Amino acid sequence: MKILLFDLDWTLIKGGNKEHLDSFTYSIEKVFNLKTSLEKIDIQGKIDSQILLELVISKKINYSKAREKLPDLIKEMEKYFLKKQLLVNVFQYLTL
């Protein structure tokens, strides 16, 4: 049996990049003013929203509040990632 796998963001093949991983803790700090670490949970095989919820819940925020703030968390992740990725791309371009 063969299974066709789509790895849209290459995280399964190459692993997550630093900017993506850092965006989780950044977004939680921005939205909830809480410091956390990805070391608190197992992130393998999970989508971003599941990782965010587990991290927030690990800081004793109830599930309903975590779900309510999920769009804000994702928005902060995106802003952080795009800003950091832009800086990486500019640096790579300038060092060609």
ABEGO torsion letter per residue (X at the ends): XBBBBBBAAGAAAAEBBAAAAAAAAAAAAAAAGBBBBAAABBABGBBAAAAAAAAAAAAGBBAAAAAAAAAAAAAAAAAAAAAAAAAAAAAAAAAX
